[in-house]
């Protein structure tokens, strides 16, 4: 298939990086925030690891149609333990619906 986007150090946290035993390796991703509400990041370091997207991607790819109900998207996320879904229109990925997108709408 075609690439849907670029993996960068700022969005690596979208996919948990676990070791062979399924444990999250805290050596790979380190982030810190000031201990106050809304504090700025004091550091963000992602150790460079010799990985390609295929090494950490989730399979099978779960997507949601542009016209699908949000409750259906939430159900797919819960069932598959993912925090976001690529949104398709005519089999073309046009965006990502994240769990935080859904929460923002529910709280407004």
DRENMI-680248 format. One line per field, with one value per atom (N, C-alpha, C): x, y, z; residue in one letter. Coordinates in nm, 2 decimals. Layout:
// DRENMI-680248
east [X,...]
north [Y,...]
up [Z,...]
residuo [A,...]
***
This chain:
// DRENMI-680248
east [0.08,0.00,0.08,0.02,0.08,0.10,0.21,0.23,0.12,0.08,-0.03,0.02,0.15,0.20,0.35,0.40,0.54,0.55,0.63,0.65,0.76,0.74,0.84,0.85,0.96,0.98,0.86,0.79,0.68,0.55,0.54,0.42,0.45,0.57,0.60,0.52,0.48,0.40,0.26,0.22,0.09,0.09,0.20,0.21,0.31,0.26,0.34,0.45,0.58,0.69,0.72,0.69,0.70,0.82,0.87,0.98,0.91,1.00,0.95,0.85,0.85,0.76,0.63,0.62,0.50,0.51,0.63,0.64,0.69,0.64,0.68,0.82,0.90,1.04,1.06,1.08,1.10,1.23,1.32,1.45,1.44,1.33,1.32,1.26,1.16,1.09,1.09,1.14,1.14,1.08,0.98,0.92,0.90,0.90,0.88,0.80,0.73,0.65,0.68,0.66,0.67,0.56,0.58,0.48,0.36,0.32,0.21,0.11,-0.02,-0.11,-0.08,-0.08,-0.05,0.10,0.19,0.33,0.39,0.49,0.56,0.65,0.68,0.77,0.91,0.97,1.10,1.21,1.17,1.26,1.18,1.22,1.16,1.27,1.30,1.41,1.36,1.38,1.35,1.48,1.52,1.64,1.62,1.72,1.71,1.73,1.64,1.64,1.63,1.70,1.70,1.57,1.46,1.33,1.28,1.19,1.12,0.97,0.88,0.74,0.68,0.72,0.67,0.70,0.81,0.85,0.76,0.69,0.61,0.46,0.43,0.29,0.19,0.07,-0.04,-0.10,-0.12,-0.19,-0.30,-0.41,-0.44,-0.48,-0.48,-0.51,-0.66,-0.70,-0.84,-0.87,-0.97,-1.00,-1.15,-1.19,-1.33,-1.36,-1.48,-1.53,-1.57,-1.55,-1.58,-1.72,-1.82,-1.96,-2.00,-1.91,-1.94,-1.97,-2.05,-2.09,-1.97,-1.96,-1.85,-1.85,-1.97,-1.99,-1.93,-1.94,-1.88,-1.73,-1.68,-1.53,-1.48,-1.55,-1.51,-1.51,-1.61,-1.62,-1.50,-1.47,-1.35,-1.22,-1.21,-1.09,-1.08,-1.19,-1.19,-1.17,-1.23,-1.22,-1.08,-1.01,-0.88,-0.76,-0.80,-0.70,-0.61,-0.67,-0.60,-0.65,-0.57,-0.61,-0.64,-0.64,-0.68,-0.71,-0.78,-0.82,-0.80,-0.73,-0.73,-0.87,-0.91,-1.04,-1.03,-1.12,-1.11,-1.23,-1.21,-1.32,-1.28,-1.37,-1.34,-1.21,-1.18,-1.06,-0.93,-0.94,-0.82,-0.82,-0.71,-0.69,-0.69,-0.78,-0.79,-0.77,-0.75,-0.72,-0.71,-0.70,-0.70,-0.80,-0.88,-0.97,-0.91,-0.88,-0.81,-0.91,-0.87,-0.96,-0.98,-0.87,-0.88,-0.98,-0.99,-1.08,-1.22,-1.25,-1.39,-1.41,-1.32,-1.34,-1.36,-1.29,-1.31,-1.45,-1.51,-1.64,-1.74,-1.72,-1.81,-1.81,-1.70,-1.69,-1.74,-1.76,-1.80,-1.95]
north [-0.12,0.00,0.12,0.24,0.37,0.42,0.50,0.56,0.65,0.65,0.74,0.86,0.86,0.98,0.95,1.04,1.03,1.01,0.92,0.90,0.99,1.07,1.17,1.15,1.21,1.20,1.26,1.35,1.41,1.32,1.22,1.14,0.99,0.96,0.82,0.76,0.85,0.80,0.75,0.77,0.72,0.57,0.50,0.36,0.32,0.24,0.20,0.11,0.14,0.05,-0.04,-0.17,-0.27,-0.37,-0.43,-0.53,-0.66,-0.77,-0.90,-0.96,-0.91,-0.96,-0.87,-0.78,-0.69,-0.58,-0.55,-0.45,-0.32,-0.21,-0.08,-0.04,-0.02,0.01,0.16,0.20,0.34,0.40,0.31,0.36,0.43,0.39,0.45,0.58,0.61,0.74,0.80,0.92,0.99,1.13,1.16,1.30,1.35,1.48,1.54,1.67,1.70,1.83,1.89,2.02,2.09,2.04,2.03,1.98,2.08,2.15,2.24,2.22,2.25,2.23,2.32,2.26,2.33,2.37,2.31,2.34,2.30,2.37,2.35,2.22,2.16,2.04,2.09,2.02,2.06,1.98,1.87,1.80,1.69,1.66,1.55,1.48,1.36,1.29,1.15,1.12,0.99,0.93,0.82,0.75,0.70,0.72,0.67,0.52,0.45,0.31,0.26,0.16,0.11,0.04,0.12,0.06,0.13,0.06,0.12,0.11,0.18,0.18,0.03,-0.05,-0.19,-0.26,-0.23,-0.29,-0.26,-0.14,-0.10,-0.08,-0.10,-0.07,-0.17,-0.13,-0.22,-0.29,-0.42,-0.50,-0.58,-0.60,-0.54,-0.40,-0.32,-0.18,-0.17,-0.10,-0.07,0.07,0.09,0.22,0.25,0.37,0.41,0.49,0.47,0.55,0.69,0.79,0.93,0.95,0.87,0.88,0.80,0.72,0.63,0.72,0.66,0.72,0.72,0.82,0.83,0.72,0.68,0.57,0.44,0.42,0.30,0.31,0.43,0.45,0.42,0.47,0.45,0.30,0.23,0.09,0.01,0.05,-0.01,0.01,0.13,0.17,0.08,0.07,-0.01,-0.15,-0.21,-0.35,-0.39,-0.29,-0.32,-0.26,-0.19,-0.13,-0.03,0.05,0.16,0.29,0.40,0.53,0.62,0.56,0.64,0.55,0.61,0.53,0.62,0.57,0.64,0.65,0.77,0.79,0.78,0.70,0.68,0.74,0.78,0.83,0.77,0.69,0.62,0.54,0.47,0.39,0.47,0.60,0.69,0.75,0.74,0.79,0.94,1.01,1.15,1.22,1.14,1.19,1.09,1.13,1.04,1.09,1.00,1.03,0.97,1.05,1.01,1.00,0.93,0.92,1.06,1.14,1.28,1.36,1.34,1.41,1.38,1.26,1.22,1.28,1.27,1.33,1.48,1.55,1.70,1.73,1.65,1.68,1.65,1.54,1.50,1.61,1.67,1.77,1.91,1.93,2.07,2.07]
up [0.00,0.00,0.00,-0.01,-0.01,0.13,0.15,0.28,0.32,0.44,0.49,0.56,0.59,0.66,0.70,0.78,0.82,0.97,1.01,1.16,1.20,1.30,1.35,1.50,1.55,1.70,1.78,1.72,1.80,1.80,1.71,1.71,1.73,1.77,1.80,1.92,2.01,2.12,2.08,1.96,1.91,1.92,1.90,1.91,2.02,2.12,2.23,2.18,2.22,2.18,2.29,2.27,2.38,2.34,2.44,2.42,2.39,2.37,2.34,2.44,2.56,2.66,2.67,2.58,2.58,2.68,2.74,2.84,2.77,2.81,2.76,2.80,2.71,2.74,2.76,2.89,2.92,2.88,2.83,2.78,2.64,2.57,2.43,2.43,2.51,2.51,2.64,2.65,2.78,2.76,2.84,2.82,2.96,2.98,3.11,3.09,3.19,3.20,3.33,3.34,3.46,3.55,3.68,3.77,3.80,3.70,3.72,3.60,3.63,3.52,3.40,3.28,3.16,3.14,3.23,3.22,3.09,3.05,2.92,2.94,2.83,2.83,2.87,2.96,3.00,2.92,2.87,2.78,2.71,2.59,2.52,2.44,2.47,2.41,2.36,2.23,2.18,2.13,2.19,2.16,2.01,1.93,1.80,1.80,1.74,1.73,1.58,1.55,1.41,1.37,1.36,1.33,1.20,1.13,1.02,1.06,1.00,1.03,1.04,0.95,0.95,1.09,1.15,1.28,1.39,1.39,1.50,1.47,1.34,1.31,1.36,1.37,1.42,1.30,1.31,1.20,1.27,1.20,1.07,1.09,0.98,0.98,1.00,1.11,1.14,1.09,1.00,0.95,0.98,0.96,0.97,0.85,0.80,0.69,0.73,0.64,0.67,0.72,0.67,0.71,0.83,0.89,1.00,1.13,1.21,1.34,1.44,1.51,1.61,1.71,1.75,1.85,1.79,1.66,1.60,1.60,1.57,1.58,1.72,1.82,1.96,1.99,1.94,1.97,1.90,1.78,1.71,1.79,1.84,1.92,2.04,2.12,2.24,2.21,2.11,2.08,2.04,1.97,1.91,1.99,2.10,2.19,2.12,2.04,1.96,2.00,1.99,2.02,1.91,1.79,1.67,1.55,1.46,1.34,1.22,1.11,0.99,0.93,0.88,0.82,0.67,0.61,0.47,0.40,0.28,0.19,0.05,0.00,-0.13,-0.13,-0.02,0.00,0.01,0.03,0.04,0.18,0.25,0.38,0.37,0.45,0.44,0.57,0.68,0.81,0.91,1.04,1.15,1.26,1.31,1.42,1.54,1.64,1.76,1.88,1.98,2.10,2.16,2.16,2.21,2.13,2.00,1.91,1.96,1.99,2.04,2.18,2.27,2.40,2.39,2.31,2.30,2.25,2.16,2.11,2.22,2.30,2.41,2.52,2.54,2.65,2.61,2.49,2.44,2.43]
residuo [X,X,X,X,X,X,X,X,X,X,X,X,X,X,X,X,X,X,X,X,X,X,X,X,X,X,X,X,X,X,X,X,X,X,X,X,X,X,X,X,X,X,X,X,X,X,X,X,X,X,X,X,X,X,X,X,X,X,X,X,X,X,X,X,X,X,X,X,X,X,X,X,X,X,X,X,X,X,X,X,X,X,X,X,X,X,X,X,X,X,X,X,X,X,X,X,X,X,X,X,X,X,X,X,X,X,X,X,X,X,X,X,X,X,X,X,X,X,X,X,X,X,X,X,X,X,X,X,X,X,X,X,X,X,X,X,X,X,X,X,X,X,X,X,X,X,X,X,X,X,X,X,X,X,X,X,X,X,X,X,X,X,X,X,X,X,X,X,X,X,X,X,X,X,X,X,X,X,X,X,X,X,X,X,X,X,X,X,X,X,X,X,X,X,X,X,X,X,X,X,X,X,X,X,X,X,X,X,X,X,X,X,X,X,X,X,X,X,X,X,X,X,X,X,X,X,X,X,X,X,X,X,X,X,X,X,X,X,X,X,X,X,X,X,X,X,X,X,X,X,X,X,X,X,X,X,X,X,X,X,X,X,X,X,X,X,X,X,X,X,X,X,X,X,X,X,X,X,X,X,X,X,X,X,X,X,X,X,X,X,X,X,X,X,X,X,X,X,X,X,X,X,X,X,X,X,X,X,X,X,X,X,X,X,X,X,X,X,X,X,X,X,X,X]
***
